[in-house]
Amino acid sequence: MVFASRSWQFPFLAVALFAGWSLPWSSLEPAQRKSDTEGWYAPIEADFRPEYDRDTVNQKVQSWTEYWGWIRQFYAGNFLSEGWTKQGRACVAVVKGKAVRDELIKMLNELGKEIAKEWAKDNGIRKISTVDLQRWGSTLRSARIKDNGTGHVLKATLQAIRQEAEKKLGV
């Protein structure tokens, strides 16, 4: 999952605004439900506000509006990245069985929430970086290619990513 480095993103955002392009997080309506009909999670503020409120160090350098914008971008993506949901859909598309696919969607939803809570924080505070997201995205794409439709490779990969994320978070 490739996300742009925030330090050089501003000029691109300014150009996008000037040109009248629609940015993903500006066009998103506040989510009224937690998932779509296929079970994919759509971020809602109530799931992320407690983490923002808990981290008083991050609050000193980042407003709730900025944090929430990065959460929404994590899921929706931008012109440089497809985002967590679209890439997750591509991963599970190779899985043949509905029950396994649903289990993987649940795993992706849960993992995505935990990663997003941390990645959305200010660059100087967060423990999960854009480089981590890029590496994990590459790992998931490789797993999708290697998976024979059973979901076993994807499940093992998601478990390994979760373990690495938990280690970074000190869980």
Buried (B, 14 or more C-beta within 10 A) or exposed (E): BBBBEBEEBEEBBEEBEEEEEEBBBEEBEEBEEBEEEEBBBBBBEEBBEEBBEEBEEBBEEBEEEBBBBBBBBBBBBBEEBBBBBBBBBEBBEBBEEEEBBBBBBEBBBEBBBBBBBBBBBBEEBBEBBBEBBBBBBEBBBEBBEEBEEEBBBBBEBBEEBBEBBEEBBEE
